[in-house]
């Protein structure tokens, strides 16, 4: 984006001893500020600091151009220096004001007094985590100090030490601010009738992982049970815009339907066509935990109101005991309470579950409450995230509760997180508290135990910001250590000694230049890649094209506006039609931007790249066949570097084509440009365009491979932990899951 905005200054400075054209002076003194404001606001991840730096650079370049023209004796517009300076100041002021007005929710949580000072914890239990509340105006802090005791449901979700402090009337820990989740995780349940485990291909997990990656989804773990084949996939949706100021911006994530994910999974499994999907029940991690009852969803009449503890340590004890409390309304369809299953790192854990229905007034009103005690053997666990599922009689999940598993040496971190979760539970309703805790624990687990995650740096920075604002010094220190360790491992891998499996073979075969050569062969069509990798690269290119669509759209619309203004009624209807044809793709995407949802608009913008090439060729044919006269100032654009920058750099980079397709476009465009600017100038444009296309292809292939290697390394680590924690074969999974509870087999029969 900033490269296109600086193109006019680069063009002026590159002309050497030549004078600037009238069109260039008009752009510098009148219309460029409007383009700057439009381009700044059209990008979702704009930053005021970058905009300020750009405007300072643009101001300096403008004054240098004016001084050089005066020294050469070139004609300059009157008061051009003052006009350019006023234009820069206007652009900065307008961008700042509009950014603040249009993005009020992109400011991070910040207090008026700076970050709170952490206080030391006592020996008897976890101490206060912060010295002041983050609630606005101090009202929530006073309510926390003077308000009534929290309800029993809130105390049930707290660690024993924190609950005892509040019941004895002692000063509770300061309130932790609400956590804004960074990742979008969900559990996807698929049951395939008339299918057996033996029919699944041996590499079914790799196939599913590749198919989901093409949809912008990362497979964190996969679980399978027999009967009819039942799959539970823990998914993580990739962020399209990793530099957005607000991680809670829903537009940063693709809007994927359950049907699209299911179709991709079934297509990857390649089962016989007579087998079909019986039912799909997506459960967002943490959202269904104690959330509101849904009249349509699978958890109708069932809600989790308490879960404790949410953080466990791998101590020397044989088991860890979890307690759950669920409420079953009159609409609950199952005669028996929900089944509880525990899973971690790709394997079901043989937990011992006991359920007891509570008697009281709720049962008389048609409702009942069920308390669960879950004993989880610690020998079957590894540091990471453990999922506790509540499922209906047919095996469909109705709630997913993430539980963080920490090593034994991280006992201080477990105490600090327990106190923070207790503060969250005291400040919110039970359903919202369980949801916030689930999101927070998921992000912490990914950051601490998946250092090769593709968005590890952004996630660590987000969590570190929250830990510092909430007064969690132990977590902040662990996050900084994880970031440093990931940075060192990354540099070690680049040197050739790292453990990453995806990049090890490339280093053994000749280092990074070997990978570049392979990417060049793939780009030129001299080598074929696997279908899953090809689909993943195509999806990566589509995300790139959608992200760059704002740049080319703003540039083309500004060019159309300048031509119409400079013509001042002198242009014929055919000339206007030619320019509308040339900018048709940008007009369509600009008109669709306020009408379509963000995912649909991104798909449209990615597809509009090929339309731009067709529109450009069509407009050139119309100009030559109809002998339409060029608008004022257009000759300097075609004869200078403007045509090279537009058709040789900006268009190939923002609207990426494969090198064979780009060669075909160049073959069609070369004779058209040759008739307008000469064969040598036209050949220069096409040579630059082909070079830019090849370099962009190499860059995107290397970036896609790096992202895939990070994802593969994280999964390899997860698979290694899963194999050490539990069985690896499908039959062992079946036998282990069968020991979880007696009702599991009945729920899996066809």
N, C-alpha and C positions, 0 to 999 in steps of 0.2 A: 504493500500500500504506500509506504513512504517513498519507495523507489519511483513509483509512477508520479508522485507529487513533486519529487525533485527533478523529474525529467526535463522540465522547462528550463531550470537553472543550469543543469548539465549541458543542455543544448546551447544555451547562450554562452557559457564559459568555454565550450569546445570550439566555437567559431573562430577563435584566435583574433586576427586583425580585421575581421569582417564586421559590418554593422548589423544591428538587429532589425528584423522586418517590422512592419507596422503591426502585423498580427501578434508578434511576440511581445511588443510593447503594450498592446491592448490587453493581452493576457496577464502581464506582470502588474499593470497598474489598475486593472478593473475587475476582471473575472476570476482571477486565481484564488482570491479569498473565498468566494462562493464555493469553488471546487474543494478547497481545503475543509471548509465547514461540513459540506456534504459527505466527503470521504471520511472525515473523522467520526461523524455520527452514524455512518452506515456500517461500521465495524463494531461487533458486540464487545470485543476485548480491548477497546480503546483505553489509553492511559494518559492522564493529564501531563505527567512528567515527560513522556516521549513527545507529546504534542508541543510542549514548551521548548524542548530541545530542537525540534524540527523548525519551529517558527524563528528561533534565534538564528539557526543556520540559514533559513530562507531570507531573513532580513539582511544578514551579512552578504549573501550572494547577490541580492538585489542591489545593494549599495555598491558592490564591486562592479556589477554590470553597468550601472549608471556612471560611475567614475571612469571606467574604461572607455565608454562611448564618448564622454566629454573629452577625454585625452586624445582620442582618434579624430575628433571633429565630426562625429556622426550626428545626424539630426535626432534629437530626443524630444519627447513630449514635454510641454511646459510643466514645471514642478513635479517631474517624475519621481525624484527622490522622496519628496514629502508624501506623494500619493502612495508609493510603495510602503513607506514606513507606517502611514495611517492604515493601509490595508492589512499589514501584519498585526498591528495592535487590535484592529477590529476582529480579525480572525481568532486571535487568542482569547479576547474577551467573550466573543459569541460562543466559542467552543466550550469555555469554562462554564458559562451560564447555562447553556443547553444541556451539557453533561450533568450538571447538578440537578437540573429540573427533570430530566428524563430518566435518571438512574438514582433515585433516592434510596433504594434498597440494596445498593451495591457497596455500602460502607460496612466495614467490619465492625464487630462489637468493640467499642472503646469506652473507657470511663473517663470522667473529667479529671481524675486525680492520677492518671497513669496506672501502671501495672501494680497490683497489690504485692505487699511484701509477704513472702511465705514465712510461716512460723514453724517452729520445731515441734515434732510429735512427742507425746509423752510416752513413757515406757509401758503404761498400762493399756494403751490403745491408741488408735490413730488420732492425732491432734488436728487442730484447725488447719485447713489447707490454704486459707487466704485471710487477709486482715480486713477486708471490706467487701460488701456486696456489689455486684455489677448491675443491680436493678436501677432503672432510671429514677432519679429524684430521691433515692433512699427509701421509698415507701415499702418496697419489698423487704429491705433489710430490717426496717422497724417491725414489719409484720412477722418476720422470722424470729425476732427477739421477743416480741410481746404477744404474738398470736397464740391460739390454742394448740393443743397437742395434735400431731399429725394422726390421720386415721390409721386403723390397724392394718389396712391393706398396704399403706405406704411403709409401715414398720416391717411388714412381712418381707418386703423386697430389699431390706437393708441387712448389712452384716450384723452379727450379734452385738459387737462392741458399740457400734453407732446406735443401734436400737436401745441398748441399755442406757446410754448416755441421755437420750431424749426421755425415756420413761422415768429416770431418776430426777429429772428436772434440771440437769446440768446444761451448760451453754452448748447448743448444737454447733456443728461445723458450719462455717459461712456458706452461703448459698452459691452453688456453682451455676454459671450462666447456661442457658439452653445451648445444646450442641447442634451445630448445623452439619449434617452428614456430607461427606465428600464423595463417597462411592455410592453407586446405585446397585444394590445386590438383591437377588431374589432366588427363591427355590422353585424349580419348575418340575412338576410331577406329571409323568406320562405312563399310562398303562396300555400295553399292547396285547389285545386278546389273541388267542390261538398261536402264540409264539413261545418258543422255548429258548433257554439260555444258550443251548448248543447252536442255534441258528444265528446268533450274533457273530459277526466276523471277529477275528482275533485282535484286530487293530481298531475296534469300534470307537474306543475313546479318542484316538487320534483323528478319526474321520469326523466325529461329532465336534471335536475342538476346531478343526479347520472350517467346517460348515458354519459354526457359530461365529468364528472370527470374521468370516465374510459378511455377517450381519452386524458387525460391530459389537459382539458380545464375547466375553472371556469366560471360558469354562474353568471354574476353580476346583471343583471336585464332582465326581460322578459316582452314583450308588445304584446297584442293581439287585433285585430280588426275584425269585422264581415264582412259579405258579403260572400266571400270565406274566410276561416280562414287565416288571415295574421299574421305571427309571426315575431317580430324583437327581436333578442337575442343579448344582449351586452355580449361579450365573452372576456375572458382573458386567454391567453395560459400560462400554467405553464412553468417555467424554469426547464430544466432537470439538469442544473449545476448551483446551486445557489452561488457557491464560485468562479465563473470565474472572472478574473480580469476586463474584459471588458464587461459591460452589453449590448453592441451593438453586441456581438458575436452571429451571427444568429444560429450557431451550438448549442447554449445553449437551443434552443427551438425546439420542435418537428415540423416536416414539415407535417401539417395536411391539407388534401385537403378539398375543399368545399363539395364534394360528401360524404366524410367520416362523416363530421359533420351532414350533412342533413340526411343521413341514420340512424345515431345514434338517432337523434331527432325523426324521424318518427317511428323508432322501439320503442322508449319509449312512444310515444303517443298511440300506438296500435290502430290506426284507421283501418277501413276496407280496404282490399287489393285493392279494385277498385279505391280508392283515390290515386292519384299520385302527384308527385311534378311537378308543372308547370314551375317554374323558381327559380333560386337562384342568388342573387347578393350580394356577400360579399363586405363590405366597411370597410377598416381599419380606425379606429378612427383617424382623422387628416390627413391621407394620401390622401384621396380624396378631402380634403378641399382646393380648389384652385390649385390642382395638375395639371399636364399636361393632355391634352385631350387624351383619349384613343379611338382608332378606333374599339376596341372590347368590351370595358366595357360598363356598363349602363349609364355612364356619358358622352357619346359621344357628343361633341359639347357644353358642359356646364362646366364652371369652376367658382369657387368662388374666387374673387380677393380681397375682403375686408370684415371684420367683426369687429364690435365694439359695446360695450365693450365685452371683454372676461372674465371679472371678475365683478360680481355684488354683492351688499350687501343687506341683508334683512332689509332695513331701514323701516321707518314708511310710506313711500310712497306706494300708492296703486299698482303701476305697475313699471316695469323696461322696458326701451325702448332699443331695439337692432336694429342696422342698418346693412344690408347686401348688397353686390353688387356682382352680378353674370353676367358673359359674356356668351352669347349664340351665338355659331358659326353657320355657314351655315349648318353644319351637324346635328344640333339639330332637332330631329324628332318631338317633340311636337309643336303644333301650339301655345299653351299657355305657359307662363313661368312656371318654376318648382314650385311645391307646397311646402310650408314651414310648418312643423309640429314641435312642441316642446314636449319633453318627459323628465320625470325625475322620478327616484325611482319607476319604474314599472307602471307608469300611464302617459297618455297623458294629457298635460296641455292645458286648453282652452285659447289659446293665440289669440290675434287679429292681423291679418296680412294684410298689405296693400302693393301692388306692383305697381310700376310705371316704364314704359319703358322709357329709355332715348333716345332722338333723336340727331343725329349728323352724323359724317362721318362714324362711324362704321356701322350704319344701311344701308348706301348706299353701303358699301362693302359686304353686305350680313350678317353682324354680328349686334348684338344688345346687349345692356346692360340693366339690370333690377335692380332697387334699391328696397329693401324691408325695411319696418319699422314694427318691431315685438314688440307688447306690451304684456308683460308677467305679469300676476297677481302674486305679491309676496306672497299672502296668500296661494297659491297652491304649494309653494316651501319649501324645507328644505335644510339645509347646505349639500353640496355635489356637485355632477356633474349633469349638465343639458345638454341634447343633442338637438341641433337644426338641423333638417334634411331638405334637399332639395330633393324632390322626383319628378319623372316624372309622366306622366298622369296615368300610371297603378299602382302607389304606390311604385315603386322600388326606393330605396334611390340612389341618385347620389352624395351626399356629406353629411358628418356628422361633425358638429362643436361642440366640447365640450366647455361648458361655466361653469366656477367655481362659485358656490354660497357660499358666506361666511356669517356668522352671523353678526349682526349689530355692535357688539363690536369689530370686526376685521377690522375696517375701515382703520387703519394704514397698515395692511397687504394688503388690497385691493389696496391702493395707491402704495405701494412698488411693488406689482406684476404688476400693470398697467404700472409703469415706466419700469420695466424689459421687459414686453411684447412689449412696444414701442421701446425699444432698439433692441430687436430681429427683429421687423418689419423694422427698419431702416437699419439693417445690411444685410438683405437677400432680395431676390426677394419675391413678394407677396405670391406665391404658397408655397415656402419653409418656409416663415415666418408663414403662417397659420398652416403648418404641425408641425413645431417646437413648436409653442404655444399649439397646441392640445395635443401633447405628454406630454409637461411640465405640463399643467393643469390637465391632467388625473392622472399623477403620484402624484401630490400634493393632489388632492382630495382623492385618495385612501389612502395616508399616513395619512392625517389629520382626515378623517372621517371613516376609516375602520381600527381601531387599532388592531383588531384580525385577520387581514389578515395573511395568512400563510408565507408571505415573508415581513412582515412589518419591521423587523429589517434591512434587507438588503436594502429595498427601502428607509427607513429613512436615513441610512448611505449614500446612493448614493445621495439623495437630499441635505443632509447636506453638503456634499463635494461640490456640485454645488453652493449652497447658499453662502458658505464661499468664494469660488473662484470668484463668481460674485458680492460680496459685498451686500448681502441681509440680513441685521442683523435681521429684524423682522421675516422673514421666518425662519432663522436659529434658533431663539429663540422658535418659535412655533413648529418647528420640534423636538427640544430638549424636550419641554414640552410634546409633543405627545409620544415620546419614553419613557419618565419617567412615564407617565400615563399608557401606555400599560404595562410597567414592573410592576408597582404596582398592576394593575388589574390582571395580570397574577399570581403574588404571592398571591393575595387575593383569586383567584379561587382555587389555589392549597390548601389553608388553609380551604376551604369549604364555603366561604362566597361570592364568585363571582357570577355574573349574567349569566354566560354562560349556555345556555340551554342544550348543548350537554353533559356537564360533571356534571350537577346538579343531575341528576337521579343516576349516579354512586356514587356520594358522599352520597346521601341519603340512598342508599342501602348498604353501608358498606365501603365507602372510596376507595382509589386507589387500595387496595389489591383485592377488588371485581372485578375491571376492569381487573387486572392481571389474576384472576381466570377465568373470562369469556374468555379472550384471550387464555388461556391455553386450555379450553374446545373446543374453535373453532379450535385451531391448531391440537388438537388430534382427531378431527372429532366427538366429543361427542355432539356438538351443531351446528345447522345450522344458517346461517345469511341470511339477505335479499339478493336477487339477485344483486341489485345495489351495496350494500356494498361489496359483494363478488367480483364483477367485479372491483370495485375501488381498493380493496386490491390486486387483481391480477395485475392490471396496476402498482400499487406502487411497487410490487415485481419485475416486469419487469424493471422498472427504476432503482431499486437497483442493479439487476443483470447486467444491461448494464454499470452502473457506476463502478462496481467491476470487470468487464471483463478484464480491463488492468492489474490488479494485477495477476490473475491466468494465463493470457496469457504470460506475461513477465516471470513468474516463470517457466512455462512449457517449453518455448522456451529456456531459459537459461539452464535448466536441460538437454534438448536434445543436446544443443551445447556442454556442458561439457562432456556428455557421448561420443559423437562422437570424441571430441578432445582427451580424455583419452584412447579411444580404439586404436587410431593410426593405423588403418588398421587391427587390430586383430579381430574386430567384423565381424561375418558372415553376409551374406545378410539377413538371417532370423532374426538375432538380430536387425539389422537396421530397418527391416520391423516392428518388434514389437514396437520399440520406435516411429516410425512414426505413427503407429496405436494409440499408447498411447497419442500422442500429436496432433492427427489429427484435433481436434476442434480448438486448438490454431493456427495451421497452416492455417486453413481456414479463421479464423477471421483476422489473421495478413495479409494474402494476400488480403483479401477483404477491409481492412482499407483504402488503397489509392484509391480504385476503386469505392466504394460506397459512396453516400452522407451520412452525419452524421446520419439522422434519420433512414435510411435503415440499416446502420452498427450497430446502437444501437439495433434495432430489431433482427438482426442476432446474436449479442453478447448475448442478453437475451435468445434466443432460444438455443444457443450452450451449456448451462449449462447441459442439459440432455445428449447431445452428449458426454460430458466429462465422465460421469458415464459409458455410454455404451462403450466408447473407453477404459476406464480403465479396465473394466471387460473383454473385448475382449482381451486386451494385456495380462492379467493374465492367461487367458485360453490358449493363444498361448504359453506362457512361460512354463506352466505345461505340455501341451500335446506334444510339440516339444522338451522338455528338453533342452531349450536354456540356456546357461551359462550366469550368471549375469556379467555385466561389472566390471572392477576394481573399488574398493571402494564402490560398491553398497551394500555389506553385512553390512557395518557400518551404512548405511542409513536405512536399514530395521530393524536392531537390536536395533538401538538407538531411539531417539525421533523424527528423521526425518520423519518416516512413520506416527507417531502420529500427527505431525504438519501438514503434507500434506493432508492425507486422513481423519484425525480426526478433523481438525480445518479449514484449508484454503479452502479445497474443499467444505465442507458443508456450510460455511459462504458465499463464493463468488458464488457458484452454488446452490442456496437454493432449497430444496425440502420440500414437506409437510412431517410431521412425519410419516404417514403411508407409503408414498413412500420411505422415508429414511430407514424405517424398512425393507422394501422389498429389497432395495439395500444392506443393511447390511447382510441380510440372504443369499444373493448370494455371497457376498464378503468374509464372514467369513470363509467358508471352503477353499477358494482359498488362503487367507492369512495364514490360519492355516498350510497348507502344506509347506509354505515357511518359516515362522517364529515361528511356534508353536501355539497351541490353546490359551494359556494364553495371549501372545502378541497380537494375532489377536482379541481376545475378548476385550482387552484394547482399541485397535483402534476403534472398533465399538461402545463401550460405550461412548468414547469421541465424536465420530461423532454424535451419537444420541442426546447427551446432547447439543452439539453445534448447531444442527439443531433446537432443541426445544427453546433454548435461542434466536437464530436468529429470529425464528418465533414470539416469544413473543415481541421482540424489534420492529420488523417491524409492527406488528399489533398495538402496542401502538403508534408508530410514525404515522401510517396511520390514526388511530383514532384521534390523536391530530390534525393532519392537517385537517381532515374532520370537527372536532369540531370548529376549527378556521374559516373555510369557512362557516359552518352553522351559527355561531354566527354573522359573517359579513352580511350574507344574512338576518338573522332575524332582525338585526338593519335596513337594507335597506327596508325590508318589513314593519316594523313599521313606518318608515318615509313615505313610499309610501302610507300607509293607512291613515295617518294623512294629507297627502298632496293632496290626490285625492281619487276617488272611488276605491272599491276593487272588485266588481263583474264585470263579463264580459259585462253584459248589460249596466252598468254605464259607463264602458270604451267605449262602442260603442256610447252611447249618447254624452259623452264628446268629443270624437274624432270627432263626426259628427259636432260639433259646431266649429271646428277649421277652416274649409273653406268649401265652397260649392262644390269644385271639389273633395273632398275626397270620397264622395259616388260614384261618377261616376267612379273613379279609382278602386273601389273595386268590381264592378259587374263582374260576370262571363262572 
